[in-house]
């Protein structure tokens, strides 16, 4: 729950893509805590997931406004 609150708080400052990458990465770590860690794989998954969802919302669904943050 704390991770989700941090994500919502960070999204306006860091922007959607950076906040989502960080959130997804840490969410994967939490969900796989008893398994061997593959940090590079988790980062790649987080980046691809964030970029794909950004592309879908902004390009496909007609320009949904998403916070740009630092990349803005």
C-alpha positions in Angstrom: 0.0 0.0 0.0 2.9 2.3 0.8 4.4 1.7 -2.6 1.1 2.7 -4.3 0.9 5.9 -2.2 4.5 6.7 -3.2 3.7 6.2 -6.8 0.7 8.5 -6.7 2.7 11.1 -4.9 5.6 10.9 -7.3 3.7 10.9 -10.6 3.2 14.6 -10.7 6.8 15.4 -10.0 8.6 12.6 -11.9 6.0 12.0 -14.5 4.1 9.0 -15.7 6.9 7.0 -17.3 9.6 7.4 -14.7 7.2 6.8 -11.8 5.7 3.8 -13.5 9.1 2.2 -14.2 10.1 2.6 -10.5 6.7 1.4 -9.3 6.6 -1.7 -11.6 10.2 -2.6 -10.7 9.6 -2.5 -6.9 6.2 -4.3 -7.4 8.0 -7.1 -9.2 10.6 -7.3 -6.4 7.8 -7.5 -3.8 6.0 -10.2 -5.7 9.1 -12.3 -6.3 10.8 -11.9 -2.9 11.3 -15.6 -2.3 12.7 -16.3 -5.8 16.1 -15.6 -7.3 16.4 -11.9 -8.3 16.9 -11.0 -11.9 17.2 -7.2 -11.6 18.1 -6.5 -15.3 15.1 -8.5 -16.4 12.8 -6.6 -14.0 14.1 -3.3 -15.2 13.5 -4.3 -18.8 10.0 -5.4 -18.0 9.3 -2.2 -16.2 10.5 0.0 -19.0 8.7 -1.9 -21.7 5.4 -2.0 -19.7 5.6 1.8 -18.9 6.5 2.7 -22.5 3.7 0.5 -23.9 1.0 1.8 -21.6 2.2 5.4 -22.3 2.1 4.8 -26.1 -1.4 3.2 -25.8 -2.9 6.1 -23.7 -1.2 8.9 -25.7 -1.1 7.7 -29.3 -3.9 5.0 -29.6 -6.6 6.3 -27.2 -6.6 9.8 -28.6 -4.2 11.8 -26.6 -5.0 11.1 -23.0 -3.2 13.7 -20.8 -0.5 12.0 -18.8 1.8 13.9 -16.4 5.2 14.6 -18.2 7.1 15.5 -15.0 10.9 15.7 -15.5 10.6 14.5 -19.1 8.1 17.3 -19.9 
